[in-house]
Amino acid sequence: MTAIDLDARLDPRELRNALGRFATGIAVVMAKDSEGPMGVTVNSFSAVSLDPPLILFCMARSLHSLERLEKAKAYSVNILLENQKEISNRFARAGEDKFADMPCADGRLGEPRLESAHAVFECVPYAHYDGGDHVIFVGRVVHMHTDGEGDPLLYYRGSYRLLASLMQDT
Ligand SMILES: Cc1cc2nc3c(=O)[nH]c(=O)nc-3n(C[C@H](O)[C@H](O)[C@H](O)COP(=O)(O)O)c2cc1C
């Protein structure tokens, strides 16, 4: 067997393009502390476990709000609807006042949450893991809401997408 060369560099752009072939939904993670609210758009969300109820998402170490998010006592993960592209864009931009005129409510754990998301998972931190240039956040779901009906906002190969029809043989 030939040795695996872990130092061989993959081209980052090619890697990003290949990973972009995995279609995802989009979520906004929201939390708050004494400095105020914070929020970040993510497509690295995944279900982890039903018992205990766990979800995960990955945060880049370069995020301005990373340290504050790591210390947050609670956060909400808001799964976006197809008409919420502007919300996704707002929370994907660093530096601006992301919460100005945002339809937010107080979550039951004291964190901000979107009023009109497809689903909302209110979480307390369960674990943080090293994920290379990202930190893997695992949250324990304490409350959830599924009031926002409609189709989800999707992301594929660097662009927003709409859900197509159901496959015939499912
Ligand atoms: C569709 C989409 C998905 C994203 N997913 C992630 C993600 O999973 N993890 C991440 O760290 N940043 C992700 N980003 C980038 C962050 O949203 C962006 O860097 C962040 O809002 C900047 O926050 P800051 O003000 O704390 O630096 C994504 C951006 C977009 C547009």
The ligand as an SDF file (V2000), in Angstrom:
LIG
                    3D

 31 33  0  0  0  0  0  0  0  0999 V2000
  -25.3120   30.5160    1.7570 C   0  0  0  0  0  0  0  0  0  0  0  0
  -24.2400   30.8100    2.7650 C   0  0  0  0  0  0  0  0  0  0  0  0
  -23.8280   29.8350    3.6610 C   0  0  0  0  0  0  0  0  0  0  0  0
  -22.8320   30.0890    4.6070 C   0  0  0  0  0  0  0  0  0  0  0  0
  -22.4670   29.0990    5.4770 N   0  0  0  0  0  0  0  0  0  0  0  0
  -21.5170   29.3320    6.3990 C   0  0  0  0  0  0  0  0  0  0  0  0
  -21.1740   28.3130    7.3410 C   0  0  0  0  0  0  0  0  0  0  0  0
  -21.7260   27.2120    7.3470 O   0  0  0  0  0  0  0  0  0  0  0  0
  -20.2160   28.6050    8.2580 N   0  0  0  0  0  0  0  0  0  0  0  0
  -19.5860   29.8210    8.2930 C   0  0  0  0  0  0  0  0  0  0  0  0
  -18.7130   30.0250    9.1510 O   0  0  0  0  0  0  0  0  0  0  0  0
  -19.9090   30.8170    7.4260 N   0  0  0  0  0  0  0  0  0  0  0  0
  -20.8590   30.5970    6.4930 C   0  0  0  0  0  0  0  0  0  0  0  0
  -21.2110   31.5860    5.6160 N   0  0  0  0  0  0  0  0  0  0  0  0
  -20.5530   32.9020    5.7200 C   0  0  0  0  0  0  0  0  0  0  0  0
  -21.0720   33.7040    6.9410 C   0  0  0  0  0  0  0  0  0  0  0  0
  -22.4840   33.8320    6.9200 O   0  0  0  0  0  0  0  0  0  0  0  0
  -20.4490   35.1110    7.0400 C   0  0  0  0  0  0  0  0  0  0  0  0
  -19.0630   34.9860    6.9360 O   0  0  0  0  0  0  0  0  0  0  0  0
  -20.8240   35.7340    8.3980 C   0  0  0  0  0  0  0  0  0  0  0  0
  -22.1320   36.2050    8.4250 O   0  0  0  0  0  0  0  0  0  0  0  0
  -19.9160   36.8350    8.8220 C   0  0  0  0  0  0  0  0  0  0  0  0
  -20.2190   37.0410   10.1890 O   0  0  0  0  0  0  0  0  0  0  0  0
  -19.3280   37.9290   11.1720 P   0  0  0  0  0  0  0  0  0  0  0  0
  -19.9390   39.2950   11.0870 O   0  0  0  0  0  0  0  0  0  0  0  0
  -19.4750   37.3070   12.5270 O   0  0  0  0  0  0  0  0  0  0  0  0
  -17.9030   37.8270   10.6610 O   0  0  0  0  0  0  0  0  0  0  0  0
  -22.2120   31.3620    4.6590 C   0  0  0  0  0  0  0  0  0  0  0  0
  -22.6270   32.3650    3.7630 C   0  0  0  0  0  0  0  0  0  0  0  0
  -23.6380   32.0940    2.8280 C   0  0  0  0  0  0  0  0  0  0  0  0
  -24.0800   33.1790    1.8810 C   0  0  0  0  0  0  0  0  0  0  0  0
  1  2  1  0
  2  3  1  0
  2 30  2  0
  3  4  2  0
  4  5  1  0
  4 28  1  0
  5  6  2  0
  6  7  1  0
  6 13  1  0
  7  8  2  0
  7  9  1  0
  9 10  1  0
 10 11  2  0
 10 12  1  0
 12 13  2  0
 13 14  1  0
 14 15  1  0
 14 28  1  0
 15 16  1  0
 16 17  1  0
 16 18  1  0
 18 19  1  0
 18 20  1  0
 20 21  1  0
 20 22  1  0
 22 23  1  0
 23 24  1  0
 24 25  2  0
 24 26  1  0
 24 27  1  0
 28 29  2  0
 29 30  1  0
 30 31  1  0
M  END
$$$$
